[in-house]
Every structure is written in structure tokens, then in C-alpha cells.
């Protein structure tokens, strides 16, 4: 009986998906930033050397 009253109350309020969207965007941003950090750690020294070579070749 309690569950039924709760469902009726939730239906009267209406479902709000804005919170779910915010959480999904936050997880997406966290995943992208984690991938960026891993990529910089993995390719960091190689990129630094490449940029240094490019900078030295510019007159």
C-alpha cells in the first residue's frame, strides 16, 4: 500500500530527467578528462621531443 501511494505521489509530481542528464554529462566529462590525462602521460615525452625538434628547426 505504501509503495502504491508513493508511485501516485511521484506521478503527480512528474518525472524530472534534468538530474539524470547532468549526471550523464558529468560522467562523460570525467571520462574524457581521464583519457586526456592517460594520453598525456603515455605520449608526453614523445610529444615534448617532437615539439622541441620543431622549435629548433624554426629559424
C-alpha positions, 0 to 999 in steps of 0.5 A, spaced: 500 500 500 505 504 501 509 503 495 502 504 491 501 511 494 508 513 493 508 511 485 501 516 485 505 521 489 511 521 484 506 521 478 503 527 480 509 530 481 512 528 474 518 525 472 524 530 472 530 527 467 534 534 468 538 530 474 539 524 470 542 528 464 547 532 468 549 526 471 550 523 464 554 529 462 558 529 468 560 522 467 562 523 460 566 529 462 570 525 467 571 520 462 574 524 457 578 528 462 581 521 464 583 519 457 586 526 456 590 525 462 592 517 460 594 520 453 598 525 456 602 521 460 603 515 455 605 520 449 608 526 453 615 525 452 614 523 445 610 529 444 615 534 448 621 531 443 617 532 437 615 539 439 622 541 441 625 538 434 620 543 431 622 549 435 629 548 433 628 547 426 624 554 426 629 559 424 
